[in-house]
Amino acid sequence: MNLMIVEDELRLRLGLANNIPWEEHGIEVVGLAANGLEALALAERKRPDIMLIDVQMPEMDGLTLVRELRERQGNGDLFKLIILSGHDNFSFAQDALAQGVSKYLLKPAAEEEILGAVLEAADQLRKELEDWREQAELRVKWREHLPHLQSGFISQWASGVFSGRQVLDKCGDYHIALTEQDRIAVAVLDIDPVPQEDGRFKPEDAPMWHFSLQCLAKEMMPSTCWVCPDHQGYTLLVFVLPHEETPGDGALRVQTSVVQLLSRTREALGLTASAGICAAAGGIEEMSELYAEACRALQERIVYGSDIAIPYRELSQKEQGVQVQQGLEKALEIALETADEASALEALRGLWDKSLEPAETADEVHEAVLYLSSLYVRMIQKQGWRIKSVAGEDMAYFQNIRQLATKEQIHAWLSRLTGRICEYLQCQRKITSNGVVRSILSIVNEEIDQDITLHTVADRLFINSSYLSRLFKQETGVPFSTYVLERKMERAKSILQDGGKVYDAARLVGYRDVSYFTKVFRKYWGINPGGVKG
C-alpha cells in the first residue's frame, strides 16, 4: 500500500515519514506535501492508496482537501483518508467522517496510534478491493472476453506451454469442460494459396479469409470441438472424443467432420482450404505432439495438392528428419531468457533425448546438431547479441559442426553454450542496473545538503519508486532511506570532528530544524552532536 503525508510543519512531516517503520508493515511513503494545494497536485501523479492529512494548513486546509479529493473524477472511493487534527471539536470530527474519512486522530498522537490507523485503513481498502472484484460488472466483462481467453489458452496449450496439471487448472479457470481421462484429436486448417491470375481475391484480404474460415468452423463443428486461431495463423480444431467411442470410429468421425468443413468452405467462401489431422487421439498431456503431427501433415499438401484433408499416418512410410519439439523449444527459450541455467539444461536434455540420442548414423547426428545449434543461434540473435561475443572460442563449432567428433563432445559444447548465454544475460542486466544505482549514488553524494527522498529521485530518473527501491536494496544490501541516513550522519559527524558548529552540520546535511537534527543524530550515534570531539 502507498501512503502520502500532508502536514505543514516540516519537523512533524519528516518525523512521520522517517520515524515510523512503514516498510516493515508493507507501507511505502510515496509523497510528502506541505499544504492542500500541493497535495492535490502530487496525488494526481502518485495516486496514493492512503493519505494522512493535517487539518490546519495554509492555502488549503485538510477538510477542504478531503472534499476536493472526493469530488475529483477518477478517484472513486478506493482510497483511504486519515485526519490528524489539533481540534478536539465534535463538529470537526463529524464533518470529516461525513466526507468519508476513515479515522480522526487528535494531536499529539503517538506513533503507534498513527501506524495502527494506517494499517487499519490498509486492511479496509484490501477488503473493499476484494469486494469490488466480485461485482457483477467484472463478471460481465470476464464473460465478454472469455472466448478470446479460451482461444489464447488453447493455442498456448497446443504449443506445449502447459503441463497436464496446468491444463486442467486452466480449463477450470476458462470454463472448458475437460477431464484428465478425456482423449483429444487435433486438426489444423489453412486457406490454400490463391493463384495470381485469379483476380477475385487480393493478398491483403488474407486475414479476412482466415477469420471467415474460423467463423464457419465454429458454426459447423459440434460443441465438443474447440475452434481457435493458432500462433501460425492456422485454424486449430481440438476434438474431445466420447469415452465410449472406439479409436477407429473417433478417427473416422474427425476426418469426416474436417472433410465436410472443407467442402462448405469451398461453397461458402469460393476458396479452397486444406487440413492436416493427427494420426490418432491422445491424452491431454500429448496435445503438443498431436498438434505437431497435424502441422506436419498439412505441410504435405505441397505433394498432394490443395483442397484435401491429410491424416498424419500417411507420412509414416516416408523418411523423416529431426522431429521438431515445440514444447521443449519453448521451455529452452524461456529458461535462457530468464537466465535459469538449471531449467535450460533440463530442456536441453529433453531436446537431446528426442532429437540426437536416437540418431544412428553420422548424417543423422549432424542433422540433429544443425537443429539444436539453430535454436541457440536464433535465441542469441533475438537478444540482439553477436554470436561470437557469447560463444567465444566455441564459435568455431558453429562454423564447422563436423569438428565435433563424439556425442559427448557435442553435449559438452551445448552445455557450455547454455551456461554462457545465461551468464552473458546476467552480465548485461547487471550493467544496466549498476548504471541506475550509480546515478542514485551520485545524486545522494552531490545533494547531501538537500532533503533527498526515494520518490524525488525516482521522478528524476523517470522510474517508479517501487522498482527503484527494490533495485537499490538488491544492489547495495540496504534500503534507500537507510543509505541516505547513513551518508548524512557520517557527513555530519565528519563536519563536527573538523570543528564545525552543530548548526553548520545540520544545514550541510539537509536539516533545516536543528532540534530535529539533534534528535536524529543522537538516535543514530548515541550521543548529542555537541559532544562529538575532534
N, C-alpha and C positions, 0 to 999 in steps of 0.2 A: 504494500500500500504506500502511496505517496502523500506527503504532508507538506503544507505551506504554512508558515508562521507570519502573522500580520501583527506587528507591535511597534509603536512609535518610539519607545525607549530603547536606545541602542544596547545598553547593558543587558536589559532583560531579554531583548530579542536574541542576542548572541548566546546568553545563558540558556535560553530554551532550546536553541539549536545544538549547542555543544555539550551541555552538562547532563542531558538525559540520554541514556543509551538506546537511542531509537533503533540502530541497526540490529542490536541483539534481539529485537522483537519484530523484525521484518518490516520496519517503517523506514522509508527513505525521505529525508528532508530535501525537497526539490526547489524551494524558493523561500526567500525572506523579503518582506515588504514593510515599509515604514508608515504607510497610510493606505486608506481605502482605494484611492485612485491608482496608486502604484500596484496594489494587489489585483485590481481588476485587469490591468494590462498584463501582469505576469500570469494570472490564472488562465488567460486565453491561450498563452503559449505552453504553459506547463501542465494544464489540465489535472490539478491535484485531486486526489480522492478525498482528502480530509483537509480542512482549514481551521487553524487555531487563531481566533480573531480577538483583538483588544476592542473595547467599546469606545473609549475616548481617544480619538486620533485627530490630527489636523487634516484639513482639506476634505476628508470624508470619514465620518465616524463608522464604528463597526456595525451598528444596526442598519444604517443606510447601505453599507456594503453588502450585508446579507440580503436586503431587498433587491438590490441591483443584480446580484448573482442569481437569485431565484427567477427574476423576470427575463434574464437573457436567454435567447433561444439556444437550443442545443445542449444545455447543461442538464435539463431534466431534473430528476430527484436522486440520481445515482451518485451523490457525493454527500459528505457529512460536514457540518459546521459546528464548531465548539466556541462558545463565547468565554472570554477571560475578562472579568469586569471588576472595577473597584466600587461599583454602585450596589450597595445592599438595599435594593429598592424593588419591591414586588412588581411594580408596573414595568420596569426594565426587563425583568426576567419573563414576565407574562408576554410582553411584545416579542422578545427573542424566540420564545417557544412557539408563539403563533406563526412566526416566519419559518418554522421547521428546523430550528436549532436543536442539535442533539443533546447538548449539555450546557449548563450555565454555571461557570465556576467563578468564585469570588477571590480577588486578590487579598492578601498574598496566598496563593495556592501552592501546596507542596509539590515537588517534582513527581513524587509517587502518584499524587492525585491527578496531575496533568497526564502522566503516562497512562494511568488507568482509564481516564476518559477517552484518550485517543484510541487505545486498544479496544475499548468497548464500542466506539464508533466504527472501527475497522471490522469488528465481528458483525455488527448490524449491517454494514454495507455488503459484506460477503453473503449474508443470508438474503438480502434483497436482490443481489445479483443472481443467486441460485433460484429464487422465486421467479425472477424475470425470464430466465432461460426456459422455464416451464410454461410460459404463457402461450396461449393459443396462436398468437401471431407467429412465433418462432416455429411452432409445429406446422403451420400452414406453409411457411417458407421452405421448411425441410421437405414437405411432400411435393412442393412445386419443383424442387431441384433433385428429387430422388431419382428420376430416370437418368439424368446426367451423371449423378454419383454412381449409380449402378453400372452404367456403361464404362465409366472410368475404372471402376474396380475390376470388372470382367476383363478389360483389356490388360490391366496390370497382372491379373491372375494368369492370363494366357502367356505373358512374357516371363513368368517364373519368379515374380517378385515375392510371392507369399508361400509360406509352408502350408501343409494341410490343416493344421490347427488354426493358423491365421485366417485361412479361407473361411472356415466355419464361423469364426468370430465376426469377420467382416460381413458374411451373409446375414448374420443376426442383426448387425448394425443397419444394413441396407435392405432389410425385409425381403431377402431372397430365400425361398424355401429350398433348402438343400441339407442333406444329412451326410454323415460320414460313410454310410453304406451305399449312397447313390452312385450310379455309373453314368458317365457322360461320353458324348461323342462330339467331335468338333469338325466344322467345315468353314472354309473361307471363300468368299466370292469377290470377283473383281470384274468391272466392266472391261470388255475386250477392246484393244486398240481400234480406233476408227480409221479407216483408210483415208489418206489425204484427199483423194478425189471425191469423197463423199462430202458435199458442201452443206449438208443439213446440220452438222454439228461442228462446233468450234472447240479448240483445245481449252479455251478459258471457261467452257461450260462444264468441264470435268467434275468440279466439286458438286454441281447440281445433279449430275448423273449419279454419282455415288450416294448422295443424300436420297435421291429418288429410289434407288435400289434398296437402301436401308428401310425406307418407309414401306415399300412394297413387301419386304421380308417380314416386317413387324405385323403387317396385315394378314399375311398368308400363314406364317408359322404358328403352331399350336402354343398354348400358354406355357408348356413345358420346354420351350425353346427360347433362349435369351439371344437377342439381336443387338449388336452394337458395332461401332467402328473400332478397328484396332489401330496400333501405332503406325502401321504401314499404309493406312488408307483403305484397307480391305474391309468388307462387311463380314463380321465374325458371327457365326452361329454356334451356340452351345446347346446341345440337346441333352436333356435329362431323361434317361430311359426308364420305363416302368420296371419294377423289380421282377415281375412275373414274365417279362419278355425274354425270349432266348437271344443269344448273341447274334445268330443269323437273322432272325426276324428284326432285331433292332437295327442292324446294319442296312437291311433292305429298306426299312421304313425311312431311315435318314436319307439314303440315296434317292428314294422316290420323292421325298419332300424337296430335296435340292433340285432334282431334275424338273419338277413341276414349277419351282420358282424361276428357273432359267427360262422355261417356256413362257411364263407370264411376263417376265422381263422383256422378252422379245416382242410380245404382243402389246404390252402397255407402254413401253418406252421407245420401241422401234430400235433398240440396241440389243446386242448380244452380250452375254456375260459368261464367264467360266468359273468353275468351282473346284477346289481341292478338298478331299474328305480323308479323315484319319483312317488308319487301317481297321481298327476295332475299338470298341468302347473301353474305357478305363476308369479308375477311381479318381477322386477329385485331386489327389496329390500328383496325378500324371498329366494334369492339364497342359503344362508347357510342352511335354513330349507330343501329346496329341495335336496341339496347335502347330508345332514344328512339322509334324508329318503332313498336316493339311496344307501348310505353306509350300512344302517341297513338292507335294502332288500338284498344286496349282501351277508351279513353275514348268511342269511338263506339258502345258498347253502349247509350248513352242514346238513340241514334237507332234502332238495330236491335233492341233488346230484349235480354233475358237468355238464357243458355244457348246461346252462339254463339261461334264462332271467327272472328275478323275479320282478314283479311290487310291489311297497310298499303296495298297498291296501290289498294284501293277508295277511298282518300281523295284520290288523285291528281287526280280531276276536281273536287274541291271547292276553293274559295278558302281559302288558308291565311294566317295571320298570321305573326308572327315565329317562327322556328324556335328552340326552346329548346336551348341548348348547355350541357348539364350538365357536361361535362368542363372547358370553358373557364370556366364559372361557378365551379367548384370551384378551379381554378387561380387565379382572381382573388381568391377568398375567402382562400385560404391565403397568397397574397402580401401581401394587405392586413393579415392578422392577424399576419404576421411583419415588417411594415414594410419589405418588399422592393419598393421602388418600381419598379426596373427590370423585375422579373418581373410586377408588377401591370400596368405599361404594355404589356408584351408580351401578357398575357392580354386586356387591353382591345382591343388591335389585332386579336386573333383574333375577339373578340366583334363588333367593329365590322365586320370583313370578312364575317362570317356574317349579321349582322342589319341593319346600317344601310347598308353600301355598296351592296347590291343594290336598295335602295328607290328607286322611280322616281316616286312622287307624294308630295305633302305629307302626305297621310294616312298613307302607309306610313312616311315618315320620323318622324312624330310617334309612331306606334305603336312603332317601334323605340326611340325616345328614352325612351318610358314604360317599355319593357322594361329598358333599360340603367340608367335612373335608379332603378328599383325595386330593382335589385341593390345599388346603393350605399346606398339608404335602409335596406334590410334589414341590411346589414353594419354600418352606423353604429349602428343601434338594437340590434344583437346585442351590441355592446360596452357598451351602457348609456349612450351619449352622446346629447346633444341635437344634432339635425341642424344647427341654426343655429350652435352652438358650433364645429362642424367646418367647415361650408361658408362661414361669414362672409357676405360680400356676394353670393356665388353662391347663397345661399338663394332669391333671387328667381326663379331659373330652375326650382327645384323647384315653386314656387307657380304658375308660368305658363311651360310649356316653349315656348309659341309666341313667346316673346321671342327665342328662338334662331332666327335668320333664315337661317343657312347651315350646311352641313355642317362647314365649317372652324371656325365658332364653337362648334358642338356639340362637336367633338373637343377644342377647347381647354378648354372647360368641364369635360369628363370627365377630361382630363389633369390639370387643376388640382385637381379633387376627389381624384384618386388621390394626388397629392403631399401634399395637406392631411391626408388620413386617415393616411398613413404618418408625417408629421411630428407629428400630434396623438398618435398611439400612442407614438412615441418620447419625446415630452414627458411623457406620463403615466407611462411606465416610469421615466424619469429622476427624476421627482418621488418615486416610491416608493423607488427605490434611494438617492437622496440622503438621504431620511429615515432609512434604516437606517445609512448612513455617518455622518450627523450624530450619531446615537445612539452609534456606536462612538467617534467623536472625543470626545464628551462624557465617556464612561466613562474614556478614556485620560487626558484632561486633569484630571478630578476625582479620579482614583485613581492618579496618577503615583507616589505613595509606596507602592503595593501591587505585588505580583507579578502582572502582567497577562499572560495568555496568550490565544491565539486561542480555544481550546476553552472557557475560562471565560466569555469574552464571548459566544460563540455560545450557550452554555447559557442565559445571562441574557436573550438576545434571542429564545430559542426558535427558532434557526436552525441548520442543520447547518454544521459548521465548514468543509467543503469549499466550499459555496456562498458562505459569508461571506468566505473567503479570496479567492476569485476576484472577488467583487463589490468588495471593498475595493481590490484591486490595479487593477481596471478603472477605478474612480472616482478613485483617488489617484495611480496610477502606481507605487506601491511596495508590497512585501509588508507584511502587518500587523506581523510581528516587526521588520522594518527600521524601520517608522514608530515603534513603541514605543521601540526602542533610541535612535533619533534624539531623540525627545522627552526621554527620560531623560537622555541625555548632555548635551543643550543645557541642561536644567534644572540638572543637577549643575554644569556649568561656570559658569552664572549665579550659583549659590549660592556657589561658591568665589571668584568675582570680587568678590562682595559682602562677602567677609571670612569666610565660613563655614568651619568645620573640615571635614576630609575625612570624619570620622565622620558629621557632620551631613548633608553632601551625600549620602553613601551611604544613610543612613536615609530622607531625604526623597524619594529616587527609588526606594525599594523594595528596596534591597540590605541584607540583614542581616549579610553577611560582608564586612568592609571590605577584606580582601585580595583577594577575588574582584572587588569593585567596582573596586579599583585596577587589576587586570589588564584588565578590560573597558574602563575609562576610557583606559588607556594604549594599548590596541589601537585605540580609536576616534579619539582626538585626537593620538596620537603622543607624549604627554608624561604624566608622573605627575601625579595630581591635586594633589600638594603643590607642584608647580611652576607652578600657574596664578597669574597676577598679577592684582591688582585693577585 
